[in-house]
């Protein structure tokens, strides 16, 4: 009887192979084993309940065709799945609807997924997206135009563009997560048939650890291979995690080969990732690597105006210019300053004026140790050399002013993330070559003048001191 069982299933496989892709055949049909043939019913052993439900969800027509061509018009299939199935501890045999459209099977019941979100129903999962991260809430400038254009193209046709994977990289606070999740939110809005999942690399790693502990890596991999748009944030944190990289490699391959979309974010370009397998880095380069850069002054002003209008508050031009002069490279910090300005104004019953903006930026940005602004640098250096701050922007060639200006540019270049052009603009519209010259001049004096070197260290220590 076993020979007949195998012969019938081999006949079915011959029909199935003609109907589906080779990759799908290997993934979903090669693992199946025939275990019994009784009258006109063939019983198949499948790896787990999840596997059985996927077959019923996607391959009923081809299974019906294959079994009826091989065994006759009244043929039926039954399934067994193993007792270590994480979705069903009792290991009960499940008999699906015998290819009768009006009969509901166990597929309709809610199942609990051990890896991501409880309450999956027919693979409808919580995408774990922040619904405020949309394209409508994103300000586009020269700093992110390429990435935004690619993201919108992907949202309109996930998996169908040349941008697969989309690899978004850039410094902290430049909008990588916002843009990546905007893709997911747009896909959900436009394509209800697509399954979207956002996950941080840390969470992804923890899920793999749990899967290994529970001897369920195969189920974990199968689950992730069913996602149509997979977004993984901060992929650089997979560095050094060999087992996680190995599992992700196979998930990546299956998703890509199946035409599903992959979106990754990182704080550095693929070529600069350390501790990552070369085969993964190679695949990260398959699609588009888009660099998100620090917004220029005009873009930051547009972001400030959008967010302040959205919050229902108005800043004076003086306050807006001050904020954008001092926070140019981190949109997240800009949002924090706006929130704190609103809170301070509400609690103290004061107008949001320049004095309040200076206090909030100093306490929220500088005192937290996140960023030292150019305004703070100018004040510390000007105070040390006892020159007015506005003189640093002037054309005067007085020795103490020139030295203060050069040292301020030196600190701005070495401590902040501002570009040479931004630094030059902040000192009276000077050219970037002037900034380079000033930095070299200060470095030369540090190398040749021990007293000046001590002065530089003292000022830098003061710059990094928390506010009282």
N, C-alpha and C positions, 0 to 999 in steps of 0.2 A: 504493500500500500504506500510505503514511503516513496518508492520509485515513481508511482503514479502521481503522488503529491508533488514531487519535484518536477515531473514532466509537465504537469498542468501549469505550475507557476512559471516554468521556463517559457512555455508557450505564451503566457500572459506578458512576460517581460519582452518578448519579441515584438508584441503589438505596442506595448508602452514605449519602447525605445524609438519607435517610428513617430510617436506623437509629441514627444517633449525633447528639450535640449539635453545634451550629454551631461552637463553639469547638474541639472535637476535630477536626471536619472541616477547619477552616482550618489547624490545627496539623500534622495528620498526613497529609492527603490532597491539599491544594492544592499542596504543593511537589513532588509526584510528577509525572513526565512519561512518557508512553508512548513507546517508541523502536522497537518492532518487534512485528509480528504474523505469526507463522509457524504455519500450519495452525491448531491449536486452542490455541496457547500465546501469551500476551501478555507481552512483556518490558517492565518498568517501570524507569525510572531514579529511584533514591532518593538523598538527599543523602549518606548514609554508612552504614556497617555498623550503627551504633547504631540508626539509623532503621529499617533492615530488621528488626533483632531486635525492636524495639518493636512493629512491625506484626505479626510472627509471634506475639509474646507476647500481644497484646491484641485483634487484629482478624482473626484467622483465620476465625471464623464469618461475619462480614459480608463479607469478601473472597470467601470461597467462594460465598456466596449471590449476590453481585453478578456475579462472572465467569460463573457457571453460568446465571444468568438472561439474561445478555447474549450469551454465546457458545455456550452449550449445556452439557449434563451432563458432557461429557468435557474441559472447558476447564481450562487450567492457567495459573499465573502464574510468571514468573521475575523476578529483580531484578538490576540492576546498581547498584553504588555507586561513587563517585568515587575516584580514586587518592590524593587528599590526605586520605583518611579516617585519623584518628589511630589507629584500632584495627587497620588492616590496610594496611600500606605497599605491598603488591603489587597492590592494586586488582583482585583476582580476582573474577570473577562468582560470586555465590552463588545456588545454586538451592535454595530451601527445600523442605521436604517438600510434595509436591504435594497438600496438604490431606489427607494420609493420616495418621491419628492415631498409628499405630504406628511411623512412620518418624521417626528423630531427625535434626534438622538441626544446622547449626553453632551454633545458639543454645545448645546444651548445653555448649559448650566455655567454659572460663574466658576472660574478656577482661580486658585491662588498661585501667583508666580513668586518663587522664593528669591528671585534676584533683584527685582526692581520695585514694582508697585503692586500691592495687593488689589484684587478686584478686577483682574483682566477678564474681559468678556469678548469672545471672538477676536482676540488680539487687539482690542481697543484699549490702549494703555494710556496712563497719565503721561504726557510728553515731558513733564517737569520743566515747563517753560515759564518765564516771567512774561505775563501778557502785556506788560507795558513796554517791552522791548520790541518795537515794531519799526518798519521803514518810515512810517508817518512821523515818528518821534525822533528821527535821526537827521541831524544837520549834515549836509554833504559839502565838502570843501576839497581843495587840492590835496589835502592830507589823506583823504579816504575815498576819493572818487572812483578809482579803479576797483577797490574792494567792494564798494556799494553797487557798482554796475554789475559786477560778477554775481554778487549775492542776489540781486533782483532777477537776473537771468536764471539762476538756479531755482529760485522760488517759483518762477513761472514754468519751469521744466526740470524738476529734480531728477538727476541722474541722466538727463538727456543733453547736457552741454559738455563742452570740453573741460569744464572746470570741476573735475572730479578726480581726486579730492580738491576741495577748496581749503587752502592752508592760510589762515589769517595770523599774522604775527606783528608784534610791536610791543612797546613798553606798557607798563601798568597804567590803567586809567584812560586808554585811548579809544575804547569802544569795541574791542574785539568780541566780548561776550554779548553785548547789545546786538551787534551785526549778525553774529552767528544765530542767536535766538530769533532775530527778526525773520530769518529764512524759515525757521521752523514754524513760527506763528503764521507767516504768509501761506505756507504749504497747507497747514491745517485749515485755514480759512478758504482756500481755493480748491483743495483736493481732499475731500472727506475719505477717499479710499486709501490715502497714504498714512502709514504709521510713522510717527515722528518721535524721537527720543533724544533728550538732552541729558548728558551726564558728565560730571567732572571726572578727571583722570583719577583723582583720589577715590571717589566712590566706585568707579569701574574696577580699580585695583582691589578694593575691599570686597566687592562682589565676587571677584575671581578667587580670593582667599577663602571665602565661604563656600564657593562651589568646590574647591579642592578638598576642603574639610569634609564636605558632604558627599564626596565622590560623584559629583554631578557636573563635571566640566563639559561633558558632551551636551547636556541639556542647556547649560549656560550658553554655549556656543550656538546651538540651534536657535535659541531664543533671539540672540542678537542678530543672527543672520536673516531674521524675518522683518527687521526694521527697514523701512524704505528711506528714511532720512535720519542718519545717525550723526549727532553733534557731540563731540568730545572736547571739553574745555581744558586748557593748560596741559596739552599732551606732553610737554617737556618733563612732567613729573613721572612719566613712565621710565625715565632714564634709570638704568641699573637694575630694573625689575625684569629679569630675563624671562621668567615664566609668564608674566603678564604680557610682555612683548610678543612672546611666541603665540599665545592665544589670540591676542589682538591681530597679529599678522594673518592668521587663518580667517578671522572674522572679516578683516579688511578685504582679503582676496575674494571671499564669497560675495560680499556686498557689491564690490566693484564689478565682478564678473556677471552678477545678476542685474546690473544696471541701476543699482540703488545709490543714493547720494551720501557722500561722507564729507563732513565739515569739521575741521580741526582748528584749534587756536593754540598759540604758543607765544612765549615772550621773546622768541628768537627764530631766525630763519632755519629751514631744514638743515642746511649745510653747517650750521653752528651748533646743532644739538649734540651734546656729549652723552656717552653712555647709552646710545640708541643703536640697535642693530642696523647695519648698512642696508639690508634688504628692506627695512621699514623706511629708512630715510629715502631710499630710491623710490619707493611708492609714494611718499609724501610729495615728491617732485613730479609725479605723473600729471597732475592737473595744473592748478594755478596757485602760486604762492604770492599773496598780496600783502604788502607792507602798509600798516597803519602808522602814520607819522604824527608827530605833535602838530596840533592845529595852528595855523598862522593867526595873526592878530585879528584879522577880519572874521575868520571862522569862529574863533573863540567869542568874539563879540556877538555874532549871530546866535551861538549856542546860549550865551548869557541872556540875550533878549528873549529867546524862545522859552527858556526855562523860567525866567522871571515872569513873563506873561502868563505862562501856564500856571504859575503859583499865585497869580493875581496881585503881584506887587510891581512897583515902578521904582527904578533906580535913576538918580540924576546922572547926567552925562559924566560929571566928575567922578562919581562912584564907579560907574561902569568902566571908565578908562583906567581907574586905579586897579580894579579887580583884574582886568585883562592884561595890564602891565605886569602884574605880579603872579598870575597863575595862567601860564600859557601852554603848559605841556601836559596837564592832567585834568581831563574832563570830570573825573570822579571827585577830585578835590574842589573843582568849581561848584559842583552840586552840593558838596558839604558846606562850602562857604555861604551859598545862598540859603540853605536850611538854617544855618547858625545866625545869619543876619536877620532872617524872619523871626527866629526865636528870641534873639536879643531885643529886637525892636518891640516885640509883643510884650515881653516881660518887663522891660524898662519904660515902656510907653514913650519911646523916643523915635524920632525920625531916623531913617537909614541915611546917615550923612557920611562924609569922608572919614571923620574921626572914628565912627563906629566900624566902618569897613576896614580901617587900618588895624583896629584892635582885634577884630575877628580874624583877619588874615594872619596876624601875628600869633594869636593864641591857637587857632585851629590848624594852621599850616606849619608855622615855624616851631611852635612850642611842642607839637606832637612828634617832632623829629622827622616828619615826612619830607619836607622841602624847606630849603632856605631860599627866600626870594631875592631877586636883584635889588629890590627896594631896601630890604634889610641889610644887604651887603653894602650898598651905598651909604646908608646911615652909619653903620659901624666904622667903615673906613673913613668917612668924612669927619666923624666925631674924633677919631684918633688923630687925624692930621689937622683938626680944627679949621676945616674949610666948609663953606655952605654947600649943601647937597646939589643945588642947582648949578654950581660952578663946574660939577663933573660933566655937565652937558655942554659947557661953554667952549669957546675956542682959545681961551687963555693958555699961555705957555708958562705960567708961573710954576716953579719947580715943585712946590708942595701939592699944587692942584694936579699937575701932570702925573706925579707919583701916585696920588690917591686914585686918579682915574685908571691908571695902568693896573694898580693892585686890585681895584674893584673889578676890572675886566678879567683879571687872573682868577679871582675867586668865582666869578660868574661862570667862567669856562670850566673850572675844575669841580665846582660843587653843584651847580644847577645842570639841568638838561636842555637849556636853551641853545639854539643854534648860534653860530657865529654872527649871522645876519641879525638875529633877534637881539643879541648882546650889543652889537654896533648901533642898532636902532635906538636902544634904550639909553645910549650915551650920546644923544644929539645927532643921530642919523649917521654915525661913522661907518666906514666901509669895513667889511669882514677882515680885510688885510690889516687894518689898524688893530683889531682885536688880536690877531695872530702875533703882530709885532709886540704888543703890550705884554702878552703872555711870555714871549721869549725874553723880553727885557727883564721881567720880574724873575724868571728862572735864572737868568745870568747873575742878577744881583744876589739871589739866594745862594748861588754857588760860590760867590766871591766875597760876600759881606756877611760875617757871622751875626753882627748886630741886627742887620736887616732881616736875616733869617729868623731870629728870635721874635722880631716885631711881627712878621707874617704869622708865626705860630700863635702868638698872643692874640692877634686879631681873629684868627680862625677859631681859637678856643672860645672867644667871646661870641662869635657868630653861632656856634653850636650850643651855647648855653640856653637852657629853658628860660622862658620869661618868668618874672617874679609875680 
